[in-house]
Amino acid sequence: MTTKFMKMLTKANFACGVATLTELSAAGITKHYIRELCKKGILTRLEHGVYRIETIREFDKRAVIAKALPEAVFCMSDSLYIY
């Protein structure tokens, strides 16, 4: 079953390498399997409801902030990068 979820955890589905619990649930990954993927080292819990996908090498801390705080306001080059 893990290989099925590994196929979903690609850069095509999660471009920034970070996913929220809502996005993972929408992709069909239950909380049980999220815990299993964390135990296997495929996902890393960054904070409540935000996970890093270890198989995607591109990772940016600004993406974590944007996912964790959707109401946050970014300025200048950061906002352009996130857009």
C-alpha positions in Angstrom: 0.0 0.0 0.0 2.9 2.3 0.7 4.1 2.2 -2.9 0.6 3.4 -4.0 1.0 6.5 -1.9 4.6 6.9 -3.0 3.4 7.4 -6.5 1.1 10.2 -5.3 3.9 12.0 -3.4 5.6 13.4 -6.5 6.7 16.8 -7.5 3.9 16.9 -10.0 1.3 16.7 -7.2 3.3 18.7 -4.5 5.6 21.1 -6.3 7.2 22.7 -3.3 7.9 19.5 -1.4 5.5 20.5 1.4 1.9 19.3 2.0 -0.8 20.0 4.5 -2.9 17.4 6.1 -5.9 18.6 4.0 -3.9 18.2 0.8 -2.8 14.7 1.8 -6.3 13.7 2.8 -7.7 15.1 -0.6 -5.1 12.8 -2.3 -6.7 9.8 -0.5 -4.0 9.3 2.1 -5.6 8.6 5.5 -4.2 9.7 8.8 -3.2 6.1 9.5 -1.0 6.0 6.4 0.4 9.4 7.1 1.7 8.1 10.4 3.1 5.0 8.7 4.8 7.2 6.1 6.3 9.3 8.9 7.6 6.2 10.6 9.3 5.1 7.4 10.9 8.5 6.8 9.0 9.3 3.7 7.2 12.2 5.4 8.5 14.5 8.1 6.1 16.4 10.3 7.3 20.0 10.4 4.5 21.3 12.5 0.8 20.7 13.2 -0.8 19.7 9.9 2.3 20.4 7.7 4.5 17.7 6.3 7.7 17.6 4.2 7.9 15.0 1.5 11.4 13.6 1.7 11.4 12.2 -1.8 11.2 15.7 -3.3 14.6 17.3 -3.1 13.5 20.9 -3.7 12.4 22.4 -0.4 12.0 26.0 0.6 11.3 27.3 4.1 9.0 30.0 2.6 6.8 27.2 1.3 6.4 25.9 4.9 5.4 29.4 6.1 2.9 29.8 3.2 1.3 26.4 4.0 1.3 26.8 7.8 0.0 30.4 7.7 -2.2 30.9 4.7 -3.2 34.3 5.9 0.5 35.5 6.1 1.5 38.4 3.9 4.8 38.2 2.0 6.6 41.2 0.5 8.7 41.8 -2.6 10.7 38.9 -4.0 9.2 36.4 -1.5 5.7 37.0 -2.8 6.8 36.7 -6.4 8.6 33.5 -5.6 5.6 32.0 -3.9 3.2 33.1 -6.6 
